[in-house]
Amino acid sequence: MKKDTSILNSAEEMEILDKSNTKGSIEQFAQQAQHIWQQAQSLRISGEYKQVKNIVVGGMGGSALGTHVIQTVFKDEIKLPITIVPDYDLPAFVNEQTLFVASSYSGTTEETLASTKQALERGAKVTGITSGGELAKLLKANNAPALVFTPTYNPSGQPRMALGYSIFGQIALLSQLGVLNVTNKEVDAVLAAIADVHLRAGLAVAEKNNPAKLLAYQFSNRIPIITVAEHLEGVAHVFANQLNENAKTYSEFRVVPEINHHLLEGLQFPKNRDEVLFFFAVLSKLYQPSNRKRMKLTQEILQNNHIEYQTLELSGKTKLEQAFELLTFGAYVTYYLAMLHHLDPAPIPVVDWFKNKLKD
């Protein structure tokens, strides 16, 4: 594979392509998380919000990514079922014993506005997280406690690049509600994990020493398959989405042990699979022993089928640290892949066209 060795070593060339300053949003990921966490500490929520039987999050695209991460990272802690509703209508079970979280970065997402109105009509305990718009007005009009933030640290303006706000905002909100128990010490550890990735994968790190830049080359002209287990499933979902939107690249995420029961038999064909598939296996000492063994055996199957793969061993000490370690690393990879494609990572013209056509 011939490498374009100039652009990933040239901050000037990347800046020319990156007209919306997506780089700035990635570099300020930690500031986003810290900003929303501090704001959440002053949020006052009545006791009735803590006496619910289930949680429903209404959100689309980037605004729902936080819930995917929370569902897997905090799987062993959350004692209430959480359902994501990326749609207009709520499930029939939503009632006065439901905590409904409206999540819309812009505050103008029509599906989220519709589901929020339904939740209010059904007497659910409604809260939300948004930067403003109609959603902020709706929540205020109904005296619903909400995190309404100013996205100071997201210069690109893209919701998917505001992961610190959207993901950590939901973590902060659920912590205030007593659903999660995240301490300031744990927050500091997450911020340190993010900072460590910046030092290893940031733009200033030369290509030859930068694992994110090198992985972007491997993904170029192939289908990236992010392969994880357990607490990293939600992050893999985010990584795959950002490959779609930032790098305009088809991608998938796969989860062990599920893939060991079917996918391994599907690696023989088509015959050119070794030319189009590239597996990226994320390893963790926090996986249970059986899944660590499964990841190793999966790599053997890939080798036997002559399919290329690469691994990354995460260094975070906790599941939450590892989640944000991979989130930050993945954001850099998708950014560098967009640069290799000579694309501004921010615009999503096809999605915008689709939304506009729906309004016709």
Secondary structure, DSSP 8 states (H G I E B T S, - for coil): ----TTGGG-HHHHHHH-TT-HHHHHHTHHHHHHHHHHHHTT----GGGGS-SEEEEEE-GGGGHHHHHHHHHTTTT--S-EEEE-SSS--TT-STTEEEEEEESSS--HHHHHHHHHHHHTT-EEEEEESSHHHHHHHHHTT--EEE---TT-TT--GGG-HHHHHHHHHHHHHHTTS----HHHHHHHHHHHHHHHHHHSTTS-GGG-HHHHHHHHHTTSEEEEEEEGGGHHHHHHHHHHHHHTT----EEEEETGGGGTGGGG-S-STTHHHHEEEEEEE-TTS-HHHHHHHHHHHHHHHHTT--EEEEE---SSHHHHHHHHHHHHHHHHHHHHHHTT--SS--HHHHHHHHHHH-
